[in-house]
Amino acid sequence: MGTLSSSIPGSSSWSASVHPPSATLLSGFIQKPTTSLSWPSSFSKLSIAIKPPSPSTHNRNSIIQAAWTRRSRGETSKRPNRKSWKQRTDMYMRPFVLDVYFSRRFIHAKVMHRGTSKVVSAASTNCKDLRYSLPSPTDDNACRIIGNLIAERCKEADVFVISYDPPKSAKIEGKIEIVIDAIKDNGILFV
């Protein structure tokens, strides 16, 4: 076989058996044998040119926004289901929530774990123990009894801190205030 000295510049003693005919296509990428054994000399000398992007063309979607920048009204309307930081962390900061329901005839109260929706303690004036023993299942005395039962059952379940979120237009007064005060008097903290 003949030599490829005419097709590969600067190669006088390389034979065709060492380099196939495709070597002519890659002649600029073949590295010449060197006498140096250093690490940088093992790489071929390639000239790579990278063009920076032109500063005049800015795509609106490609702009990176900082995490703490204030969002405009138009941006918040694009993502209406995005929850705020408080909404996302409230379940972990205040895991147990008190839920009280007053019907015409009875009072129902329960403490739930927000993450698992597990009921930790529950009490109602409709239960068999209280239904016939109370003179009125909806008066102030019944509210105190429900508060005491909720507090005792929370302590049995090792829950000592709960929270209560009233409805938007409701105030903490009247019967709900009596239930909350009875729970506080029995050593349960509200956050």
ChimeraX attribute file (.defattr): number of C-alpha atoms within 10 A of each C-alpha:
attribute: neighborCount
match mode: 1-to-1
recipient: residues
	/A:1	6
	/A:2	8
	/A:3	16
	/A:4	20
	/A:5	14
	/A:6	10
	/A:7	13
	/A:8	17
	/A:9	11
	/A:10	10
	/A:11	13
	/A:12	11
	/A:13	9
	/A:14	14
	/A:15	14
	/A:16	14
	/A:17	11
	/A:18	9
	/A:19	13
	/A:20	10
	/A:21	12
	/A:22	8
	/A:23	16
	/A:24	16
	/A:25	11
	/A:26	10
	/A:27	12
	/A:28	13
	/A:29	12
	/A:30	14
	/A:31	11
	/A:32	9
	/A:33	7
	/A:34	9
	/A:35	7
	/A:36	9
	/A:37	8
	/A:38	9
	/A:39	7
	/A:40	9
	/A:41	11
	/A:42	12
	/A:43	9
	/A:44	12
	/A:45	12
	/A:46	8
	/A:47	5
	/A:48	6
	/A:49	6
	/A:50	5
	/A:51	6
	/A:52	6
	/A:53	8
	/A:54	7
	/A:55	6
	/A:56	6
	/A:57	7
	/A:58	10
	/A:59	7
	/A:60	7
	/A:61	7
	/A:62	7
	/A:63	8
	/A:64	7
	/A:65	10
	/A:66	7
	/A:67	7
	/A:68	6
	/A:69	7
	/A:70	9
	/A:71	10
	/A:72	8
	/A:73	8
	/A:74	8
	/A:75	10
	/A:76	11
	/A:77	10
	/A:78	9
	/A:79	9
	/A:80	8
	/A:81	8
	/A:82	11
	/A:83	10
	/A:84	9
	/A:85	8
	/A:86	9
	/A:87	10
	/A:88	11
	/A:89	12
	/A:90	12
	/A:91	14
	/A:92	12
	/A:93	10
	/A:94	17
	/A:95	17
	/A:96	26
	/A:97	22
	/A:98	21
	/A:99	15
	/A:100	20
	/A:101	11
	/A:102	14
	/A:103	9
	/A:104	7
	/A:105	11
	/A:106	18
	/A:107	20
	/A:108	18
	/A:109	21
	/A:110	20
	/A:111	25
	/A:112	19
	/A:113	18
	/A:114	15
	/A:115	11
	/A:116	8
	/A:117	12
	/A:118	11
	/A:119	14
	/A:120	20
	/A:121	21
	/A:122	19
	/A:123	21
	/A:124	25
	/A:125	23
	/A:126	14
	/A:127	11
	/A:128	9
	/A:129	10
	/A:130	17
	/A:131	14
	/A:132	12
	/A:133	10
	/A:134	14
	/A:135	11
	/A:136	15
	/A:137	22
	/A:138	18
	/A:139	14
	/A:140	15
	/A:141	16
	/A:142	22
	/A:143	28
	/A:144	20
	/A:145	21
	/A:146	28
	/A:147	25
	/A:148	21
	/A:149	19
	/A:150	27
	/A:151	28
	/A:152	18
	/A:153	17
	/A:154	22
	/A:155	16
	/A:156	12
	/A:157	11
	/A:158	10
	/A:159	17
	/A:160	14
	/A:161	17
	/A:162	19
	/A:163	16
	/A:164	16
	/A:165	11
	/A:166	13
	/A:167	8
	/A:168	6
	/A:169	5
	/A:170	8
	/A:171	10
	/A:172	13
	/A:173	10
	/A:174	10
	/A:175	18
	/A:176	19
	/A:177	14
	/A:178	20
	/A:179	24
	/A:180	25
	/A:181	16
	/A:182	21
	/A:183	24
	/A:184	16
	/A:185	12
	/A:186	15
	/A:187	13
	/A:188	20
	/A:189	15
	/A:190	16
	/A:191	11
